[in-house]
Structures are given as C-alpha cells and as structure tokens.
Amino acid sequence: MTRSSFLFTSESVSEGHPDKVADRISDTVVDAFLARDPEARVACETLVTTQRIVLAGEVRATQPGNTKEQNEAFTRSIIDSLEPLVRAAVRDIGYEQDGFHWKTASYECHLHAQSADIAVGVDASGNKDEGAGDQGIMFGYASNETPELMPATLAYSHRILKRLAELRHGGETRLEPDAKSQVTLRYENGQPVAATSIVVSTQHAKGLSQAQVAEVVRPVVLSVLPEGFVTDETVWHINPTGVFEIGGPDGDAGLTGRKIIVDTYGGAAPHGGGAFSGKDPTKVDRSAAYACRYLAKNVVAAGLADRCTIQISYAIGVAEPQSIHVDLHGTGKVDETLLEETLLGFIGGATPRAIREHLGLNRPIYARTAAYGHFGREPDADGGFGWEKTDLVGKLKALA
C-alpha cells in the first residue's frame, strides 16, 4: 500500500561544491569536443583538490576525409585547447581563493584515445547500428508535486542554492561558492504541505558568525518555499558546525559523478548508478536517462498519472534496449502495459542514435547541466535541456 502521509527529505549542493566543480569541468570538456565534432567520444573524469585540477579519461574526435593520423592530431589539438576553458569554468564559479584559484591552480591533463574495444562496439558499421556505450539500467521520473513535475523536496533544495549563488554573483560578499542545502517536507494525501526541517551550510567570508550568515540565508529560504510551508515548528540548521570558511576543493577533494542523486530526483526515484557528467551522448548512462525523464514527464504532463517511473536497460555494443518498465505508482489513468508497448515508438525507438537525434543531444549543451540538477529545468533555445519539453502530450492524451 502506498503511504499518503509521511516526511521526505532531499538535498542539493551548489556549483561551488567540490564534486560539482569536477562535474562542471568534465562537462566543459564534453562541450569542447562536441563543438568541434558532434560525433566526438568523451569520457572525462576530473579530480579537484587544494590548488590542483587533474583530468583523465578517453576521448576521440574525427573529421570527414581525415586519415587515422590526422584524426589523432585533431583530437590532440582539442585536448591542448582545454586548459583555458577549464580555468574559465572555475573562474565563472567564483574560485579566487588561496587554497583554490582559477588562475594559479596546478593543471594536469591525462586524456587519451578511446579504447578500440569500446569503439568497435559503439560505432556503426555495415548493417550494424550504433551500439550502447555500456550496459546498465536507466531511470526517469516525474511527479505533479511542482510545476516542473519534480519532487518538491529537491526542487526547493536546488532553488535555495541557486538563489544564494545569484546573490553571490551579484556582489554579496558574505557568501563564498561552496554550499549545501537539505529540505524535509511533510506530505499529506501525497502532496507536500509544510517544511519540518531546513538545513543550509554555506561557505562564508572570514569572521562571520552563524547569526550573520543566517541574515543572508533565511530570507532566501522564505522566498523559495511556498507561503505557509515554514511555520513556528520548522527546525532550522544554518551552518550548524558554526564556521565554514575553508570550503570547495581546498576543504574536500571533488570527483566527477559523486552527486548522482542530487543530479536526478533527490532519492524520490530509483537510480541506475551511472553518472552523467563527462560523458558524450553515446553513453546511455546519460542519454537514456534523459530519454526516460522525457517520457515520464510527458506522461504526467498529459494527465495520464500523478507519478511515473520508467526504466530502460541496455547491453554494451547493442543498439536496441533490453527492456522497458513503466510504473505509475497506482495513480495511472491508462494501462502501464500499453505505455510499455507504445512509448518508445514516440521517439523512434530507444537506440542511442534515436535518442540523440530526437532530443538533439550532439551539441555543446552540457556544462550548464552540472549544477542544480539535470531535470526540472526550462528548455533552452539552443537545445539545452531539450529532454524537459512536453511535446508528446497530445499523442499521449490520445491513449487515455
């Protein structure tokens, strides 16, 4: 039996969190390659720590008519162009600290050619379509709790940190880039009605007290949560350790792909385990997860369910998915089997190529996804967040 009254919590981390700095850098690398070759292969991992940035992974870029040697040189030219882009990304986040500075941090790049054994499975050849870049299971989710059809706990956690970042970028000198938030909501009849706990920890200028940090944070939280959600019973924890001056990569090492629950649904839905950042869209960890969200969001936007979870699975080197599973959590107005039989047809199938073409994923649109979630965002005119469009609603309503 599905519970209708309960407490639920989600967290978010800011663009300046060390793991998010790593994600931003890795997706900056993806964008750099896709800008030069829309069919580029990228699997980039980033480590950031005190005054150090390290890149590693596998990449490949090609140009029509090039020889193997020319393509290797082309790939190397892109690799050699990355350092200023990486430093610009760190500068944009706002790191100009003694322990981590965009201009003076050590930079190491260990990117190299993609494994031939992976390439032969992924590349199209002869009658073989492009295969999945790895095996795995991917999930998509949508809920009618918020206008963006996302879990409310995560949506509010993201908004709090995004507003704090906007203040900082606008000149609020009391704030530094690293921050975390956590929102606990009470649900009644399946809908959020009140905040029982708010946790915000933000890096701050030297010498500030908890009370001074709270002067900045509390108004932001109150502006984000719906009126009446914060009550006299709401428990607040703002910088509960008392001081947060040393933060970012200087306070804790950061790695690509360590915030996968923050990136997706805040724990409200299953996760297949694969990270998104640093991967080109032939990697179904990323592209199929986007497709699952796209389909789930359209199902809920069409009014076919209040909640929808979709799972798709793949085998490495195989184009066609191994399975699709739809769960409407007892809220459906259409048979789940019908959706399983028809949904993939709306996007031309769920092969990696079909997904990439339907959602327009072979573009440099990924650095912007690295913070504040890959889902629940407004689609951009250039194709960014195209998986958030609800252009299948008309077709789906016809199934009801």
C-alpha distance (Angstrom), angle and dihedral (degrees) to the residues before:
residue distance angle dihedral
M1 . . .
T2 3.83 . .
R3 3.80 113.0 .
S4 3.79 115.6 -127.8
S5 3.82 99.4 -170.9
F6 3.81 120.8 50.7
L7 3.81 146.9 110.8
F8 3.79 120.0 -96.8
T9 3.81 132.4 -177.9
S10 3.80 135.8 -161.0
E11 3.78 131.6 176.2
S12 3.78 136.6 -153.7
V13 3.79 135.2 -167.6
S14 3.79 128.6 -148.5
E15 3.79 130.2 -113.0
G16 3.80 86.7 -101.1
H17 3.79 95.7 57.2
P18 3.82 106.5 114.3
D19 3.81 94.0 -118.5
K20 3.79 90.2 50.0
V21 3.80 91.1 49.1
A22 3.81 86.4 56.0
D23 3.82 91.3 47.9
R24 3.80 91.4 49.7
I25 3.79 91.8 51.7
S26 3.80 93.3 47.0
D27 3.80 91.8 50.3
T28 3.80 90.5 46.4
V29 3.81 85.6 59.3
V30 3.82 90.7 49.7
D31 3.81 90.6 51.3
A32 3.81 92.2 47.8
F33 3.79 91.3 55.4
L34 3.81 96.7 42.4
A35 3.81 90.1 49.3
R36 3.82 88.7 60.2
D37 3.82 98.6 33.5
P38 3.82 121.0 15.2
E39 3.81 88.7 -160.4
A40 3.81 94.2 51.8
R41 3.79 120.4 137.4
V42 3.79 116.0 -134.7
A43 3.79 133.1 173.7
C44 3.79 105.5 165.0
E45 3.79 126.8 173.6
T46 3.80 121.3 -170.2
L47 3.80 131.8 -160.7
V48 3.80 120.4 -165.7
T49 3.77 125.3 -176.2
T50 3.80 137.8 142.8
Q51 3.82 105.8 -22.8
R52 3.79 92.2 -26.7
I53 3.83 136.6 107.3
V54 3.81 119.4 -175.6
L55 3.82 126.0 -176.7
A56 3.80 125.2 -166.5
G57 3.78 136.5 164.6
E58 3.77 146.3 80.3
V59 3.80 128.1 -58.4
R60 3.79 140.8 169.1
A61 3.79 133.8 -176.7
T62 3.80 128.1 178.9
Q63 3.79 140.0 -175.4
P64 3.81 125.6 -152.2
G65 3.77 112.4 -94.3
N66 3.79 94.8 13.8
T67 3.76 122.2 135.8
K68 3.81 119.5 -126.3
E69 3.78 89.8 -99.9
Q70 3.80 92.4 49.5
N71 3.80 91.3 50.5
E72 3.79 90.6 50.1
A73 3.80 88.7 53.0
F74 3.81 90.5 46.5
T75 3.80 90.5 52.0
R76 3.80 90.7 48.0
S77 3.81 91.0 51.1
I78 3.81 90.1 57.2
I79 3.80 91.8 47.0
D80 3.80 89.7 50.8
S81 3.82 90.7 52.4
L82 3.81 95.4 55.6
E83 3.80 104.0 84.3
P84 3.83 97.7 74.5
L85 3.82 90.0 44.9
V86 3.80 91.4 51.4
R87 3.80 92.4 48.0
A88 3.81 90.7 47.9
A89 3.82 89.8 53.3
V90 3.82 91.3 53.1
R91 3.80 90.5 46.5
D92 3.82 90.5 50.9
I93 3.80 90.0 54.3
G94 3.79 88.1 53.5
Y95 3.80 108.0 -111.2
E96 3.80 111.3 153.9
Q97 3.80 97.8 137.2
D98 3.79 130.9 130.0
G99 3.81 89.9 -115.1
F100 3.80 95.4 46.5
H101 3.80 122.5 13.8
W102 3.78 126.3 169.1
K103 3.79 92.4 -138.8
T104 3.80 103.1 43.0
A105 3.82 105.9 30.3
S106 3.81 114.7 117.4
Y107 3.82 111.8 -103.5
E108 3.80 125.2 -154.4
C109 3.80 125.7 175.1
H110 3.80 120.5 -165.7
L111 3.80 99.4 167.0
H112 3.80 113.7 142.9
A113 3.80 141.5 170.2
Q114 3.79 120.1 -54.1
S115 3.80 115.9 -101.3
A116 3.80 111.4 -92.1
D117 3.81 89.2 -139.7
I118 3.81 90.7 59.4
A119 3.79 93.7 41.4
V120 3.81 93.5 54.9
G121 3.81 90.3 55.7
V122 3.78 96.5 45.0
D123 3.81 102.2 40.4
A124 3.78 121.3 86.2
S125 3.80 114.3 -120.7
G126 3.79 133.9 168.5
N127 3.80 107.6 -31.8
K128 3.82 92.3 -16.6
D129 3.79 116.8 104.5
E130 3.78 122.2 -143.2
G131 3.80 108.6 -72.3
A132 3.79 130.5 -139.6
G133 3.79 113.4 -84.4
D134 3.80 91.6 -129.9
Q135 3.78 143.5 -5.8
G136 3.77 118.0 -97.9
I137 3.78 150.3 103.9
M138 3.79 124.0 -87.3
F139 3.79 128.9 -165.6
G140 3.78 136.0 -158.8
Y141 3.79 127.1 -169.7
A142 3.77 140.8 -176.3
S143 3.80 134.0 178.8
N144 3.79 132.1 -176.5
E145 3.83 92.4 -131.9
T146 3.81 92.0 106.4
P147 3.83 135.9 23.9
E148 3.81 89.9 -106.1
L149 3.83 88.7 53.4
M150 3.80 94.1 -118.3
P151 3.81 133.3 126.9
A152 3.80 106.1 -80.1
T153 3.80 94.6 -135.9
L154 3.80 91.6 59.2
A155 3.79 95.6 39.1
Y156 3.81 91.7 55.8
S157 3.81 92.9 43.1
H158 3.81 89.6 54.8
R159 3.80 93.6 45.7
I160 3.80 93.5 52.1
L161 3.79 92.4 56.0
K162 3.78 94.3 40.6
R163 3.82 90.3 54.2
L164 3.80 91.2 48.3
A165 3.82 89.5 50.8
E166 3.81 90.6 49.7
L167 3.81 89.5 53.0
R168 3.81 90.9 49.1
H169 3.79 93.5 48.2
G170 3.80 87.7 47.2
G171 3.80 92.0 58.9
E172 3.83 106.5 -83.1
T173 3.80 97.6 150.3
R174 3.81 95.9 -172.0
L175 3.81 91.4 71.7
E176 3.82 129.6 74.6
P177 3.84 126.1 -165.4
D178 3.83 103.5 -98.3
A179 3.82 116.6 84.2
K180 3.81 144.3 143.2
S181 3.78 132.9 -161.5
Q182 3.79 135.6 -169.0
V183 3.79 128.6 -171.7
T184 3.81 126.5 -166.9
L185 3.81 116.3 -166.0
R186 3.76 132.6 -172.2
Y187 3.79 113.3 -130.6
E188 3.79 124.3 -154.8
N189 3.79 121.1 -174.9
G190 3.79 87.6 -4.0
Q191 3.81 95.6 -58.1
P192 3.83 129.6 102.4
V193 3.80 113.6 -108.7
A194 3.82 108.8 161.9
A195 3.79 144.4 11.7
T196 3.79 112.2 -118.9
S197 3.82 96.2 177.7
I198 3.81 137.7 17.3
V199 3.81 122.0 -169.7
V200 3.80 122.0 -176.2
S201 3.78 125.7 167.5
T202 3.79 116.2 -179.4
Q203 3.76 132.2 175.9
H204 3.78 109.0 -118.6
A205 3.79 144.6 -174.5
K206 3.79 117.3 -77.2
G207 3.78 118.4 -80.8
L208 3.80 99.5 19.4
S209 3.80 119.0 138.7
Q210 3.80 125.8 -138.2
A211 3.78 89.0 -104.3
Q212 3.79 91.9 54.5
V213 3.80 91.6 50.0
A214 3.80 89.6 48.1
E215 3.82 89.2 55.9
V216 3.79 87.3 65.6
V217 3.79 99.5 36.8
R218 3.81 104.9 44.1
P219 3.82 96.9 60.3
V220 3.80 89.8 49.6
V221 3.81 92.4 52.6
L222 3.80 91.7 47.1
S223 3.80 90.7 50.7
V224 3.81 92.1 51.5
L225 3.79 102.6 46.0
P226 3.81 119.1 72.0
E227 3.78 116.2 -97.0
G228 3.79 111.1 -83.7
F229 3.81 95.9 20.9
V230 3.81 92.3 103.3
T231 3.80 110.9 63.8
D232 3.78 138.1 165.7
E233 3.81 86.8 -88.3
T234 3.82 94.3 57.3
V235 3.81 111.0 113.9
W236 3.82 114.7 -137.9
H237 3.80 126.9 -157.5
I238 3.80 111.8 178.7
N239 3.80 113.1 174.6
P240 3.80 89.8 -21.9
T241 3.82 93.2 -173.9
G242 3.80 88.1 63.4
V243 3.81 99.0 -125.3
F244 3.81 133.6 44.6
E245 3.78 108.2 171.0
I246 3.83 99.7 127.8
G247 3.79 108.7 61.1
G248 3.76 146.0 132.1
P249 3.81 119.0 49.7
D250 3.80 89.8 -24.3
G251 3.80 90.7 61.1
D252 3.79 98.5 39.5
A253 3.81 134.4 2.0
G254 3.78 116.7 -105.8
L255 3.81 129.9 -146.9
T256 3.79 134.0 -173.5
G257 3.79 115.7 -98.5
R258 3.81 102.1 16.1
K259 3.81 96.2 119.3
I260 3.78 101.1 57.8
I261 3.80 95.0 138.8
V262 3.80 91.1 50.7
D263 3.81 87.7 49.1
T264 3.81 93.6 53.8
Y265 3.82 129.3 24.0
G266 3.78 107.7 -28.6
G267 3.80 93.2 -111.4
A268 3.80 94.6 -54.6
A269 3.81 91.6 113.1
P270 3.81 137.0 30.3
H271 3.80 120.3 -87.0
G272 3.78 125.8 -148.8
G273 3.79 92.5 -143.8
G274 3.79 101.2 -114.7
A275 3.79 121.7 120.9
F276 3.81 122.9 -133.2
S277 3.80 107.9 -151.8
G278 3.78 120.1 90.6
K279 3.81 94.2 23.8
D280 3.78 129.7 110.7
P281 3.84 116.1 -133.8
T282 3.81 95.6 -97.1
K283 3.81 83.8 75.6
V284 3.79 103.4 88.3
D285 3.81 89.9 -156.4
R286 3.78 82.4 78.9
S287 3.79 109.9 22.5
A288 3.81 98.0 41.5
A289 3.81 91.1 46.4
Y290 3.79 87.3 54.3
A291 3.81 90.0 49.0
C292 3.80 91.6 49.9
R293 3.81 90.9 52.2
Y294 3.81 90.6 46.5
L295 3.79 92.3 53.6
A296 3.82 95.3 41.8
K297 3.80 91.8 48.7
N298 3.79 92.2 50.7
V299 3.80 91.3 49.4
V300 3.80 91.2 55.4
A301 3.82 93.6 39.4
A302 3.80 88.3 54.3
G303 3.80 89.8 56.2
L304 3.81 93.7 -116.2
A305 3.82 91.5 126.7
D306 3.79 142.2 -3.5
R307 3.81 90.5 -130.1
C308 3.79 132.3 19.1
T309 3.80 133.8 -175.6
I310 3.80 121.0 -173.3
Q311 3.81 127.0 -170.4
I312 3.81 125.4 -167.3
S313 3.83 124.4 179.5
Y314 3.81 133.5 -158.4
A315 3.81 143.8 -170.2
I316 3.80 119.2 -140.3
G317 3.78 112.6 -98.0
V318 3.83 93.0 10.9
A319 3.78 118.1 111.4
E320 3.79 102.2 -157.7
P321 3.82 118.6 70.7
Q322 3.78 116.9 -111.5
S323 3.80 95.5 -136.9
I324 3.79 147.0 -10.9
H325 3.79 124.3 -150.4
V326 3.81 126.6 -173.7
D327 3.82 123.7 -164.1
L328 3.81 119.3 -176.1
H329 3.81 92.7 -178.9
G330 3.78 94.0 -127.1
T331 3.81 92.0 -59.2
G332 3.80 98.9 96.2
K333 3.77 128.1 127.3
V334 3.80 92.5 -169.2
D335 3.79 133.4 48.1
E336 3.79 112.9 -88.1
T337 3.79 91.6 -141.0
L338 3.80 89.6 58.7
L339 3.80 89.8 55.3
E340 3.79 91.3 47.9
E341 3.80 88.9 53.8
T342 3.81 97.4 45.7
L343 3.82 112.5 26.2
L344 3.79 98.7 80.1
G345 3.79 90.4 52.0
F346 3.80 89.3 64.0
I347 3.81 90.1 65.6
G348 3.80 97.4 38.6
G349 3.79 92.6 -98.7
A350 3.78 127.4 -51.4
T351 3.79 100.6 -89.6
P352 3.81 112.3 134.0
R353 3.80 89.9 -109.2
A354 3.82 93.8 49.6
I355 3.80 91.5 50.1
R356 3.78 93.8 47.1
E357 3.78 92.6 49.0
H358 3.81 96.9 43.5
L359 3.81 94.0 48.1
G360 3.81 96.3 34.3
L361 3.78 93.8 -125.2
N362 3.83 100.6 158.5
R363 3.80 92.9 89.0
P364 3.80 136.0 96.2
I365 3.82 93.7 -98.9
Y366 3.78 103.2 119.5
A367 3.82 111.1 87.9
R368 3.82 88.6 71.6
T369 3.82 90.5 58.7
A370 3.81 94.6 59.4
A371 3.82 96.8 90.1
Y372 3.82 135.2 39.0
G373 3.79 95.3 19.6
H374 3.78 138.8 -57.5
F375 3.80 91.1 -116.7
G376 3.78 136.7 53.4
R377 3.81 91.6 42.4
E378 3.80 130.8 128.4
P379 3.83 114.8 -101.1
D380 3.81 112.5 -110.1
A381 3.79 125.6 -132.7
D382 3.81 91.2 -118.7
G383 3.81 93.4 56.1
G384 3.78 99.1 -90.9
F385 3.80 112.7 146.2
G386 3.80 88.9 7.2
W387 3.81 88.2 153.2
E388 3.83 87.0 71.2
K389 3.81 93.3 66.6
T390 3.81 118.0 112.8
D391 3.79 97.3 -151.7
L392 3.82 94.1 130.7
V393 3.80 94.4 64.1
G394 3.80 95.4 100.1
K395 3.81 93.5 51.8
L396 3.79 92.2 45.7
K397 3.80 94.8 49.6
A398 3.79 87.5 58.6
L399 3.81 88.5 64.7
A400 3.81 93.7 61.1
